[in-house]
């Protein structure tokens, strides 16, 4: 098992913040690919999407 995925699952259980999409992501990560890229790439893509969306939103509203 991937240690990073186990750590994330442990933190979600302790903080009682497990929700179905996050729980499913970790199960897929544990049972599927065991590379660090699998853990990091969704975070990078999601963060880039949020930044680009915020930039476009602020340009549209001229803030």
C-alpha positions, 0 to 999 in steps of 0.5 A: 500500500502507498504510505501517502494514501494511508496517511491521507485516509488516516487523517480523514478518519481522525478528523471525521471528514471522509466523504464519498469522492475522497474515500473512493479516490483513496481506495483507487489509489491504494488498490491501483497505481502505487506511484507518487504521480498518481497522488500528486497530479490530481492535486496539481490539476485541481489547483491549476483549475481553481487558479485559472477560474479565479483569474478569469472570474476576476477579469470578467468582474474587473476586480 
